[in-house]
Amino acid sequence: MNVLMISPGYPGTMPAFTRALAQVGARVFGVGDQPEAWLPIGVRDALVAHLHVPDLWDDRDVVGRVVAEAGSAGVRFDRVECLWEPAMLLAARLREALGVPGLGVEQTIAFRDKDRMKAVLDAAGVRTPRHARARTADVVRLASRELGFPLIVKPIAGAGAVNTHRVDSAEALEAILPSLRGVDEVSVEEFIEGDELTFDTICANGRILYENVAVYRTRPIEEKKHQWVSPCAVCLRDLDVDALGGGRELGRAVLDAMGFRTGFTHMEWFRKRDGEVVFCEIAARPPGVRLVDAMNFASDIDLYRGWAEAVCTGRISQSTERRYNTGMVAKRAQGAGRVRRIEGLERLVAEFGSCIAGMEMPELGAVAGNWRAAAPADGWVIVRHPDLEETYRLTDRVLRELEILAG
């Protein structure tokens, strides 16, 4: 099978997905704006060839170059894969130009455009937050009067809660409007009070081969507002409990309505105090911030390879039995500049022992990431335990006691 992988070496976990394709027997071709020499060694070894393009965001140019290169080399692609949100539309245009199965342009727009997404789901009878789209400040104000406060205001095509705001009053709305001047279009939505969870899947030919539910211990919208709020989620061992039944049923209905067939999905949903479940949003990609690794540790599985198997063979050969709850804490450095010290780690490691499934800390002297931009964290810890309450306890201790200090 010939697979074209968009941006095989960047960002984050893309190298792991690229290597996994090669491991399951695919002939992997890369296209990206990184020169081949800049790719990680493991990625270079996994690729049959790599097309370096000057501008990955010039879709017309990239499609033209790929079609020409494939034609001259006599290569016919079976799949075009992209796991990076900003390049999803490029992947869809490449599929249509190459005659490859998978999400086309119209389907992909529904995954990227938050208001179009909710319109599709509204038509299918899925409970979504009441919503409106707006291109101007006056339309945002009008929508706020129609929907009432509190509200969520976020980019139509955003990801990772960037430029997402909770707004509790007309005065607060006026305060955040200047920060949206660089955003072409926003979605104005009813704010849903309740627990925020995920429904993550790997699918093949319309069948769910693997699923995960995680509870956010910190809400993504708060993570974008405060440096001290480190992203944190707990992947649940037991999915067959009544409290999750509505959310899992909701997730299946969303996948059906969106026409998703093969690959990774990451959905977020709300569970209100009265038990009602409400859709938030869905992406045709894996979750970020090390959540895939937390899912791996929950089952002692390799979901990078599992995804590659699903894409290439329509199955996952590994056992997907869930053995542990896992807590992922993506810890941010406090302060700016270089990392000066890490506090609390030795004590937590000594006390938790084998309950720490994995971790990665920055080197002393490393430059702390810009938490307001793309860097979600400077280090991470994943804990695991068969008992959910113990997993919560361990996870919360990491949140409270581990500190990465910069200055």
N, C-alpha and C positions, 0 to 999 in steps of 0.2 A: 504493500500500500504506500502510495506517495502522498505525503502530508506537507502542506505549506504552513509554516508556523510564523506568525507575525510577531516581530520583536522577540526573538528567542532568548536574548540575553538580559532583557530589562523589561519591567522592574522586578524587584523582590523575588518571588518564587518562579518566575518564568523559566530560568535555567532548569529547575527541577522538573517542570512539566515537559520541557524540550528533551531532556535526557530520558525521561520515562517513555516517550514515543519511540525513541531509538531502541530502548531496552525491550520493548514488546515486538520489535521487528519491523517498524515502519522505516521507510526511507524519508528522512526529514530534510526539508529545504527551508531555509530561513530567508526572511526579508525584513530589513530594518535600517535605521539611520546610524547604527553603530558599524564602523569598519570591522571586517572579520577579525583583524588582529586584536581588537579591543574586546571581543567576546570572551567570557570565561572559558578556560581550557576544556572543561567538561562539555560545554555547549559546542565548541568548535569540533570536538571529536564526535559529537552526536549528529552533526550536519553532513549531508551529502554535498551541499553547496549553499552559499549564502549570497544574496543579492543586496549590496549596499546601495541605498537610495539617498539622494541629497536631502529630501524632505518627506518624512513619513506621513505628514499631514496634508500633502498634496495628492488627494485620492486619485484624481485623473492621471497624473504622471505616474504614480506607483502602479496603478492597474495597467497602464500602457506598457511599462517596463516589464512587469511580470508576464503579461501575455506574450510579449515579444521574446523574452528569454526562454519561456517554456516552449514556444513554437520552434525556436531555432535549435533547442536542445532535444526536441522530440519528447518532452515530458508531459504526461497527462496526470493532473492531480486528482486524487480521490477525496481529499478533505482539505479545507482551509480552516485553520484553528487560530483563534485569538482569545486570550484570557485577560486582556487589558482593556478596561472600559473605554478609554478614549479612541481606541482603534477598532471598535466593533463595527462601525459603519464601513470602514475600509474593508474589513473582512467580508461583509455582506456584498459589497460591490465586486470584490474579487470572485466570490462564489458565483455571482450572476454572470460575470464576464467569462469565467472558465467552465460554466455549466456543472458546478459542483453542488452536491446536496448540502443542506444546512439552512440556517436563518438567512433569508433574503433581506433586501433593503427595507421593505415595509414592515416586516416582522421585527427587524432590529430597531427601527424607529420607535416601535411600541415599547421595546425594552429600555430605550434611552430617554424617551420623552415622557416625563412623569405624568403629565395630564393625559396624553394619548393612552398611556398604560392604564390609567384609571378608567378612561372611557371604555376601553375594551372590556375591562372587568365589570364595570357597571352594567354593560349590555348583557354580560353572562350571569348577572345576579349575584356577584361577589360583593360583600360589604366593604366599601372603601370609605375613607374620610371624605366628607363633602369638600368640594374643591372647585377652583377656578384658575384660569391661566391669565397672565397679565404681562403686557409689554411696557406699560407706563405706570408712573407713580399714581396717577389718578385712577387707573383701573384697579391697582392694588387697594387703594382706599375704598373704592366702590365694593370690591369683593369682601373687604373686611366688614363693611356695614351689612352685607347680605349674610355672611357666614357667622359673624359675631366673634367675640374674643373668649378664650385665647385662641391664637392661630399659629400655624407654622408657615413660614415663607421661605422657599428654597428654589434654587435654579431648576428649570425644567429638565435639563440634561446633566445634572450634577451627580457626584458620587462621593461617598465617604463623609457625608454631612458637611461638606465645605460650603460656606456661605448660607448655611441653614440657621434660621432664627425662630425662637419661640417669642411670640408677641402677645402681651397681655392687655394692651390698651392702645387707644388712638395715639397717645403721646409716645408710647414705646415704638409704635409703627413709624412715626415721623423720625424717630431717632435712628432707626436702622435703614431707612430708605437711601440715604447717601452712600452706604456701603454696597448697594446693589447697582450702582451706576454702570459698572463694568459687565453686568449680567444682561444678556439680550432679552431673556424672558424668564418669568418665575411662575411657580405654582403656589397658590394661596390655599391653604388647607385647614380644615377643622383639626384642632389639637385633640389627640386621644390620650386620656389619662389612664395609665395602667402599666403592666409589665410589658417590656419589649423583648421579643424573642426572635430567633431565626428558624428558618426551615431550609436546610441545605440539601441538595440532591446531586447524585450522578445518575444520568439517564442514558438509555440506549434504545433507539427506535420507539420512543414513547413509553418505555417501561422504566420505573424507578428501580435501580440496582442497589443504591445506597442512599440512606437519608440520615440527617442529623438535626437535632433541635438544641439550640444553645440559648441560655438566658443571659441577657446583658446585665451585668452588675453595675455598670456605669452606662448611662445613655449616651449614644454617639453625639447628640446635640450638645450635651454638657462637656464632652471631651474637647469640642472645638472652641468652647468659651473660656476654659480654665486650664492653665498649664499643669496644675496639680492634680487634675483628674486624669488618671491613667486608664487607657482602654482595658476593659476586663470583661470576660465572658466565661460561662460555665457550660460545657457540653454535657448533656444529660445521658446517663447510662440507660435508664428505663424510659422508653418512649411510649410504652403501652399503658399509660395511666390516663385516667379520665380528664385530668387537667390539660393534657396535650392533644386529646382527640379532636377537638374542634379546630385547632391550629393546623394539624396534619391534614385534616379533611379540606380545610381552606387552601392549603398549599397544593394539594392535588387538583383542586378546582382551578386554581390560578394557572398551573402548568397546562392543563387542558385548554383553557380559554386563550392562552398565549400561543398555543400550538408548538410548544417546545418539544423537541424529539431527542436530541443526543448532546451530551456534554454536562458541564457543571452548572448549577444554579445556586443563587444565594438570595433568599427571600427574608424580609423582615415583617413581623406582624405584632399586633398588640393583643393582650388579654386583659380586658377590663375587670374591675372588681366584681361586676355582676355576672362574669363568665362569658360575656359576649366577646367574640374574636373579630378583629378588624385588620384588613390588609394594610400594609405600609408601602412597600415597594419590592421589586424583584429585579435581579440582574442576571444576565446569561454568562456568568463567570463564577469562579470560586470566591468565598469570603476572603477578606484580607486580614492583616494584623495577626498573623500566625495562627489563625483559627483552623486552617487545614492541618497544621501540626498537632493542635489540640485534638482534632478529630482522629488523627492517626494514633495518638497515644491512648485514646479511649478504646480502641479495638486492636492495638498492636498490628496495625495495617499500614500499607503504603498507598495512600489515595492519589498520589501523583501517578503512580503506576496504574492504580485502579481506574483513574480517568482515562489514561492512555489505552488501556484494555477496552474500556467501554467504547471509545471512539473508533478503535481499529478492529475489534472483534465482536462487539455487542454484548460483552459479558465482563464480570469481574471474577477472577479465579480465586482470590483470597477470601478467607472467612471474614464476614462483616459483623460477627457477634460482638456486642458491646460489653466490655468487661469492667470498665471504670467510668466514673464521672471525671471530667478533667476541667481544671480551672486555668485559664490563660490570663496572665497579667502582662501587658506591654508597658513597661515602666519608663516614664519620662524623666529626663534630667531636670532638676530644679535649678533655675538660674541660666545664664547665658555664658558662652565662651567655651572653655575646655573642661572636661570632666576632671575634677580634683580628687574625689574620693567616693567610695561606695560604702554605705553603712547598712548594717543589719543582715547582710548576705551570709556571712559565716555562721551566725547564730541560727538562721533559718535552715541552712543546709544541715547543720549538726542535729537540729531537732527533727526535721522532716525526713531525713534519710532517703529511703527509696520512694517516698511519696513525691519527690521531685523527679518528674519524668524527663525534663529537659530545660535548659536555660542558655542564655547568651548575654554576656555583659560587655559594655564598652571597655576598651583599654583606657587606663589613666592617661590623660593628655589628649584623648580624642576630642574632636569638636562636637559639642552637643548639637543635636538636630534642631531644626526650626519647627517647633510644634505647631505653629500657626499655618505652616505651608504643608508640605507633603509628608514629612517625617512623623509617623504616629508615635514612635517610641525610640529610646536609645538602647534598651535592653529588654529582655523578656524572660519570664519564668512560667513553666507549665507544671502544675501539680496534679496528682490523680489519686483517687481512692474509690473503692466500691460503694462506700456510704455517702449519700448526697450531702447530708448535714456536715460531715467531716470535711468534705471537699469545699463546701462554702467556708468553713472555719479556716482551713489552710489558705484558701485564696484570699480571704479578707485580711489575714495576717500579712501576706506578701504585700497587699495594697497598703497597709498601714505602716509596716515596719521596714520595708526595703526603701532605701533612698539613694538616688544617684545625684550627686551634687556637683554643679559646674560653677565656674566663676573665672 
